[in-house]
Amino acid sequence: MTGGTFRFERFSLELGDRQLRRDGSPIELNSRYFDALALLVREQGRLVSKDRFMDEVWRGVPVTDEALTQCIKTLRRQLGDSASSPRLIETVPKHGYRFIAPVESGPQATPAGSQPRLAWQRLVLLGGAGTVGGGLAGLVGGLFYGFAGASQPLQPGMGAVSILLVLLCLTILVAVMGAAGVALGIAAAEVSSRKIGPSAIVGGALGGLLVGAVVKLLGLDGFSLLFGQSPGDITGGFEGLLLGGGVGVGAWLADRLGREGLRAGAVAAGIAGGTAGLLIPMLGGRLMGGSLDLLARHFPNSRLRLEHIGGLLGEADFGPVSQRVTGLAEGALFAACIVVAMMIARRSLDQ
């Protein structure tokens, strides 16, 4: 076994000295159990099969599965971990185990004083990745609403390209701001608890609530200042709370179900976000499509029209069915893009 040191949480695993320490104090482990922990930590984030444990830890010595089970049970007890709610060693039923906590490696232990800096780096990188993912969702949504608006009969002086560009910029801006709040909320919950758990739901919901409320306040004040009137209930804190919570659920599900693949994570996040996006108009709220339609209705001289979308869904205008369908699509796309972007960033950081 090669030398080096691996750090996770308050622990350091020193391969050269064959020593596990917590906050600098040694923890006693027998040789087999130390080798099993070293194998798990070196393969962080990847499944370690039962056969690998038998080959590399017990080295062909005939033992029963109970020996491996007792080994993992002892490691969890020494590390303060739990089989029912793991933060370090995760059981993959009938296949093996996986070490799921972030691990830092190097020839020497990382000084304890650097941990806050690393936590802030993780927060910023994960939050930034989620923001970029949200911007991508805004780009797709902007193209959809832009082409829908550009397909309507236009008044003189207003070209289709202008409508497309205006809606594209507006949608990307709103999506980036919303994604920044939600992603940073989820990342903060993950960094503070050192795992992706139910706290991600709270973090996403609070981040969405805060940004949604600020965006709505600034938007309404801006309309009142420029036009002397505001359009009313455009998307805001209520919608941010629900959609941010949906993204948090998606991040949690993606971590549980999609650790082996981005596709599974995207599907899980899309379902959670789409459900939240569908509930919002059903509860009287509005996402981007509903807000754009409200603006068009409130300002009679507006050249923005979304009736074409309603016509595709059998409605005379952008009615309840249109709002629910577009809300579902917006929520699914927004959540999937944020969660997948954060998954990619998380894998890069953990490796």
Order of alpha helices (4+ residues) and beta strands (2+ residues): beta-beta-beta-beta-alpha-beta-alpha-alpha-beta-beta-beta-alpha-alpha-alpha-alpha-alpha-alpha-alpha-alpha
